[in-house]
Amino acid sequence: MALWLAVAGAAAADRFDDWDQDKNGRLTREELPAGLRKNFEAVDADRSGFITRAEHEAFLGRNRGRRDPAVRDAEIRVLPDLAYAGGGNPRQTLDLFLPKAQSDQRRPLVVFIHGGGWQKGSKQGALGRLRGLLAGGRYAGAAINYRLTDEAAWPAQIHDCKAAIRWLRAHAGDYGYDPEKIAVWGTSAGGHLAAALGVTGDVKALEGALGAHGDVPSSVACVVNYFGPSNLLTMDDHESSIEHNAPGSPESKLLGGPVQDVKAAAREASPATHVSQGDAPMLIAHGTRDRLVPFPQSEDLAARLREAGVPVYLVKMVDAGHGFRSPELDRRVAAFLAKYLRGDDDSAIATSPIPPGR
């Protein structure tokens, strides 16, 4: 049970969504990481043969409390629920995570974007993802909410993300981070939005008009993209656990209609469409056995970035599905951010495949 708490507790919502490969709102034993399967019965309270989100969160609540333990970190000041667009919508808020340690220089900022198929999830728990980077005061952090598909279709999601980046850049002087050193990091749908931010800094049509900082750039310095969709029109070209072109798929809900019936919107919403010279450097990590977002999605995006002359690092997570944790990958992400945010040019960023357990 201690392992379940250690892996899941820091970001409960994100971990459930990562493990729920078929996105049906419940976990089978096979969907769990191998090291957690022995705890299955302890979490499956009603002995139904699967774990619901309520059971997952109840287990964490009984054993650690519902509050993110990282929030209690004495080294980090948390500023929650800052409105970046005006209007009072809680889906248009962000959290800031600021090291309490003093620094003579402005720190780079790493912004986390949650996943959940654009239809669920929240910024809650993001500090658990960022805590390793924030330790020691080398970085500041943030996490953003964005409107989900039950409220608004594309391009609302990228408009929100861009408004959040503009707000963060405009308020950098108030909070002591560097407005020119902003990275975005997302998983799944959040990876898609992070990648979209990285390749659309020069796409005026996707800026939107939210917030009070329309004259501030929404570009970012670099991107960490974990298994995000990159070309919505080709999702069904490869084996998957769902039919992405179906009317009820996450992609169709995002676009406001069946993917192949709204091809113009699908192209606009696909990061692969917008790749061009000068885009933000990107590290992409993807499981070779991902049955929700096919691995070739990341191969295609990496090839397009490479062809455009954009620095790209594609890391294959061998035999991993839709969601993973890896100390070796953590080291590579840290090296990537050090290179592109802190100017540590000697940071070696390996792209060799990472086997299970590494």
LUMKE-458011 format. One record per residue (C-alpha): x, y, z. Coordinates in pm, whole numbers, plus 50000, padded with zeros to 5 digits. Layout:
BEGIN
XYZ/...
This chain:
BEGIN
500005000050000/502875023550068/503905021049704/500395030149586/500465060749811/503925071049697/503105068249328/499525080349328/499235103049627/501075133149492/498785136849191/495745114949248/493535127648967/496325127048711/497435092048800/493885077848772/493455093848429/496875081648315/496145045848418/492575045448280/493715035947932/490265030247779/488855061247954/485795043448091/486155057848441/487365026048609/490615006848643/491174969948583/494084951748740/495794950248399/495634988148358/497644993948675/501444996048671/502864961748752/504164972749091/500714983749210/498664953249109/499274935949441/497284964249609/494274959749381/492024942449638/492794968249906/491574996649683/488664977649522/486474982549829/483234968249686/484994937949529/483504946149190/486634936048999/487534971748906/488535003949084/486395034849044/487715070049080/485785072949407/487495041749544/490895054649434/490385088449598/488775073349908/491785050849957/494135080449931/491885100950158/491815074250430/495555070750432/496995104850352/494195130250353/492695146450049/494965176450045/497935173549814/500845166450053/503195187149840/501145218049925/502475215050280/506075217450160/507755244250368/509955253750070/507085263349837/504555291649850/501285282549677/499065309549524/495895291249415/493055299649181/494415330849014/492045342448739/493815346748406/490875356048182/488395374848398/484755365648424/484935342848728/485045309148550/486965284448773/488105266548459/490025298148371/492265299048675/495825288748752/497955280449055/501435294649111/504155275849299/506925299049413/510045288049601/510365306249932/514145307049902/515485340549785/517315343049455/519385370549292/518085360348950/514605354648811/513835317848791/512485300148483/508835289848503/507495254948426/503745253648355/501875220448386/498765212948175/496605183948288/495195156048074/491835138548077/490735137147714/489805174347719/486695163347909/487865158948268/490795165648498/492035196848673/495135214848792/494775198649133/497715175749199/500055192748950/502425202949227/503185166149275/504395165248915/506505196548952/507875192149302/511145176049192/511895205848969/510905231249234/513085215549503/516125236749564/514555268249422/515885264949066/512435268848906/509045284048974/505955264748871/502355269148764/499375247648669/496375258148466/492765248448426/491095252248088/487505248347969/486475212347911/484425199247622/481185198047822/481415235947831/483065246047505/484575230547192/487835238647017/489425264247001/488335273447356/491015250847507/493965266547325/492495301447374/492495294647749/496035281147749/497315310947551/495495335147780/497125318148078/500595321147924/499985357947842/498855364148203/501895346048341/504255365848120/502575398848205/502805392048580/506345378248587/507645409748755/505075406549034/506175371349125/509875370549039/510155345648753/511595351348406/508975360548139/511245348447858/511935314448016/508545297448027/508215260247955/504995240247924/504635203748021/501515183047960/500265147347959/497855132247703/495325159847622/497605182847818/500505171047604/498465180047296/497855215147431/501485219347536/502615209047188/500065232647035/501475261447239/504955252347121/504095253646750/501495281646734/503305311146890/503175326946544/499585316746458/497445347646516/494215329446436/494555308346752/495365336146999/491795343747100/490805375647278/490645364747642/492055384647930/493625418847961/496995411247800/496235407047432/499435425147335/501635400247526/503105370447336/501835335347413/504975318347284/506945294747508/510635286247537/510285248347524/507795219747555/507645186547738/504955165547571/503945132147723/501915111047475/499805139347338/497775135147016/499415154046730/497265147146421/493585142146496/492815131146140/495095100746159/494355087546507/492465057846365/495235048746120/496775027146391/495515001746644/493745017546939/491375008447220/488725032847097/487425045446762/488705081246749/486545090646450/483345080346630/480915108246721/481385102547095/485175100547099/487215125747299/488535140446974/485065144546825/483815160847145/486775184447132/485995194546775/482215196746816/481505169646557/482805136446419/486475140946335/486225132445965/483175155145924/485005185746055/488365181745887/489215218745883/488785220846260/490705188246305/493615201846105/493575234446300/493555215446631/496465192846529/499935204446638/501415186246336/499645211146108/501455241446248/505075229646267/507505255246124/511035267546164/511525286046489/509045265846693/509875257547055/512255228247120/510295197747231/510905166247434/508315139547355/507875108047566/505455080847453/504775044547540/505255020147255/502145000847369/499895030747420/496455018447316/494725052047349/497065076147169/499015055046918/502795058346938/503085068446567/501385101346659/504585111846833/506815097346564/505025118546304/505275150346510/508955144446582/509685138746212/507945171246116/509815190946382/513105175746273/512415184145910/511675220346007/514965222846194/513365223946540/515285206246818/513265175546915/513975146247146/511675116147107/511965091247393/510385057047344/509035042147666/509395005347582/506244984547644/504615013447834/500965021747788/499075054447824/500845067048135/504115058748304/506645069948564/510395066848510/513335080548711/515455079348395/512875099948207/512765124648498/516515129548457/516145135648085/513365160948139/515525178848395/518425179848147/516135192647869/514775220748086/518245229548209/519435233147849/516555253947715/515595273748024/518865277848211/521335277247924/523235246548044/524475237247696/526495208447832/523335190847950/523275157047777/519775147147666/519655110447576/517025097747330/517695060647361/514605039547445/513865035647815/513024999547912/510474990448179/511604996948534/514025024748441/
